[in-house]
Amino acid sequence: MTTFVWDYLPEYRSEREDILDAVETVFESGQLVLGKSVRQFEEEFASYHGVDHCVGVDNGTNAIALGLEALGVGRGDEVITVSNTAAPTVVAIDSVGATPVFVDVREEDFLMDTDLVEAAITPRTKCLLPVHLYGQCVDMEPLRRLADRHGLRILEDCAQSHAATHHGRIAGTMGDAAAFSFYPTKVLGAYGDGGGVITSDPEVNANLRRLRYYGMEKVYYVVDTPGHNSRLDEVHAEILRRKLRRLDDYVAGRRDVARRYEEGLGDTGLLLPANAEGNTHVFYVYVVRHPRRDDILAALKERYDISLNISYPWPVHTMTGFAHLGWEKGSLPVTEKLADEIFSLPMYPSLPVELQEKVITAVREVVTSL
Ligand SMILES: *Cc1c(COP(=O)(O)O)cnc(C)c1O
């Protein structure tokens, strides 16, 4: 079976010397944990975003969890987010003891419908958690106004949107803090797990540094408030430093892939990703939509042995693990409808053109023969 979904090997083969040199640099440095590479990556990632601080952590889920904790979100608080996201967004909210409150998304671009947020605010609401899904930003201006009016914090989930912009501002610089994942498939990916939180708030920065290091602050071996062990690994930090220099090229590569899909599939009746007003899209996932999604995927498998992904087939509020939250089926109609109609085409910057052509030819034939 051909999955075509994702493969890091083409990129590794073209960057092998640099990646191996990064590993060697760390091994020779004499410091394997929280050393020079983490410090330098944090400075460079903060500077790329024009913010004061970046704190490297162990993965994107903990970037969200520690971000929430550092913003003062905890047990009994409510966090407004979407169900149309990767489950880790909601797992992270749950892990700090807070309650996720879902709003529906916009049908055109799958992003948080900010018009629905105010009605979801209660006296327990502490934080807004917009997810910049698939590679483009949520409309942040209305959220900022609401947060200011109601005294709420904003944590951006940037796990899918490195380098995306909204009205000229880069993802992660429009809230109080922003959480990133550097999972290998992400727009900026390590060779294993990694994450980071950026902020310009000195108190949030100090909280994050304490939280990722057992809760220790100034004096090692002394804990005031217990935290976690959530450090970014030194090897991944050094690899990420090298890859950060190529981030804009990776994004350009993703846009080339997207352009070829538009040229090859734009006239087939398949709904291609819409660019929301003011946004530049970085195409972390290339999500298309068709009411006969299941027939299309079955035919692709049967006729071409091509198996494609769905991001995501089950909205988070319908998962057994979140049944206790009490969200009935039907409570988020747009999210639920999209989950039945979307599927993803292979998308990564080093996707070989001939593989992409194969996918385009197959999808074109299947969709136009329905
Ligand atoms: C990948 C992802 C995460 C979790 O990141 P990990 O590094 O896998 O823990 C969180 N939110 C979204 C939207 C993601 O896509």
The ligand as an ORCA input file, in Angstrom:
! r2SCAN-3c Opt
* xyz 0 1
  C       0.963     18.625     16.891
  C      -0.010     19.449     17.625
  C       0.027     19.587     19.024
  C       0.902     18.720     19.912
  O       2.255     18.786     19.649
  P       3.195     17.537     20.106
  O       4.565     18.065     19.883
  O       2.851     16.394     19.220
  O       2.912     17.279     21.539
  C      -0.842     20.472     19.632
  N      -1.724     21.194     18.920
  C      -1.829     21.061     17.577
  C      -2.821     21.900     16.846
  C      -0.980     20.182     16.890
  O      -1.096     20.055     15.560
*
